[in-house]
Amino acid sequence: MLALSRNHDEVESTLLRTLELVRKEFLETPGQGLAPPETARRVALDAEVCVLTLERLIEGRFLMRTHHAFLARAVGTDSDA
């Protein structure tokens, strides 16, 4: 049971680091939309992991989809959010 808990903690830690990495990329490019493949290249993530991360940031209202299927920072999001 301890090994499973430790593995869960490692996964959670990795997820948080990945979310922060992608969040920082969007904070460094204010007003610019990025397509998921471009985001994956910029932050050196596997495409599938990047899409899952972007979906999580959309659910948290940090990012939003645009009509061109690009992602942009959601209006009114705080840089510390």
Summary of the structure (lengths in Angstrom):
residues: 81
radius of gyration: 13.7
end to end distance: 33.5
largest distance: 46.1
contacts: 199
relative contact order: 0.15
helix: 59%
strand: 9%
